[in-house]
Amino acid sequence: MVRLLRSLILGAALCLGTGLACFAQGADSVLEKLLSGGADTEDFAPAFLSTISIDQVQGVIGQVRDLIGAPLIVEASDDGSFYVETMTHRASGTIKLDDQGRVLSLWFAAPEPIPQDMDTALSQLNGLSDQVSWLVMRDGQVLSSKDADTPMAVASAFKLGVLSVLAQDIKAGTRKWADVVTLEARHKSLPTGQLQTLPDGSPVTLHTAAALMISISDNTATDLLIDVLGRDRIAMALGLDSILTTREFFALKLNETAQAEYLLAAPEDRPALAAKAGQSLPQSSTVPPYVPGLEWTVPLSRLCALIMPLADLPVMQINPGLAEPHNWARVAYKGGSEPGVANFTTALLDDVGREVCVAVTFNGKDPINMLGAAAAYRGVLAVLR
């Protein structure tokens, strides 16, 4: 699964440099030029262009410009942060210039539509993929929903079901966060994650595995926890007959023969076929587009029901997703994505103590426009705060 980051980094080379400090003088005009369509080679330091071409830079900045429109306000601060406002959006990020006023590093957070009203904000979600569902709840009351009870592919958001079962065991006293389990070769999956780099036999606490699973969507940590907790209980939490491990998911997605056999099999025969495919781990992590029937399909109503009781757990608050933590008393997040699939699920506590859940799923035959999807989602959050 492709890790969904809290802020979208626009190309690896757009985050060059180790520091964020820059001179504000000149940054405003540089940003205004870039966002007005005037990005030229001389605007960027040679170190910046050593890992990314000017055509790629112009393409990335063009995506931002096409989404937010022409800048009306451009403000850069001494610490390198900047703020941009257009007729329809607010955008922020960081920029660093060299002593000649050329860009050394540039990073944009996902733009946020300027809030108008809930209906307008939600309308921005439509058209971003073939299927879109959403659910907005406050204190248990549905403010708006579309196909919220329809199972759709949610990618790594299924990991909420894994954490839910673990949290139940810890509450019951049958497990402790400090319990140590052993990482074995059969648990190792493809990235995202870090645990797959540890030696076989490494001891891992349940807390470490859960924190990595939620905060960076660690696939190996997920499969380790699935093995420890049991598939049947996790499937039940998610409302599924059975679940794939992430290792099995990759094995089936990257092996057309095994995939075809799995999809044609009766539901009761699929777990054995998935386990067989997962005996060997593919070398490539380039995941093909979404294949219906080969995913974790969960309705948004269940995702909100899962995340709300988990929201107070510290492991849920490491990565706030697309919400700005300073706008909320508490933020808990888990999302997921693969080509053709994206999900954002956030549990929030507002300043007057109201519990909020905002969940959106996109499914389609084509890759999701993640910049547009993230911006539209942030627009819904902006209306609620």
C-alpha angles and dihedrals in degrees: 000000000000109000114243108221125209090239125024112244105210101224126330094261092054088077100054120146132053099241133056099205116111140157110270090210106099096006093097093053093043091053093046090052093048094048092046092060099261102116110145134173092256090061091069131065116244090244089058094051093044091085103028131038125238088243090058091047092050090048094053094045088046090058090054092046093049090051101046104026130218117345118251097174125029118177127172124189132211091253092061097256120129140193126207128186128189132174090277110019148039119216133183138179143124134284132186124195130195123231089275093056095254123139114262096170136002130185131174125197114217106285117248121221113234103256119249110155137323096261092051092047093049092047088065089067094061117093095023091107141358091267127026127179129178141179127192117185135173122190090343095307120117110236094178137348142174120189089335092154094048114104110238134169109275103173112203094002085086086078087081086074091055093050091046092059092045091050090051091054093048092049090049091051095240092115137024130212088239094055111124123224130182123249110222133187092254090062095057117110137170123279147304091097148052105236093080088070094061120098119263110267095034114153113236128182119230088239093056092048092048093046092052093044092055104031100044099011092244106196097197091051087052094052091047090054092045089055093048097045101037130250098244095060092047092047089051091051089053095043092243132133091226139346136224123229113232089249090057090046092057093043092054096041092052098043112065094191094051090042094054092048091050095049093048094048126098113261092251091055097049100081092059092048091049091050090050092051091047093058088090125040118223117237096222122074094190099119118209119230121290115293113202109236093029104085144057107283113198130158119237091240089065094044091055090046089053100045100045097067089044097049096097094055111109091226089062093057101053094089113033093193113209097339122099106237093210089064094058140049090228136003127195121177145179126165139158143201146182128163105303095010133082134161132181117188120175131175112201139183114207127212093268094051100261118148113230131186122189116181130170131176128192123194126177146138091250129059113276118250092241095186092054093041093051092047093050091048091051088052090060091049090050092057091053101049 
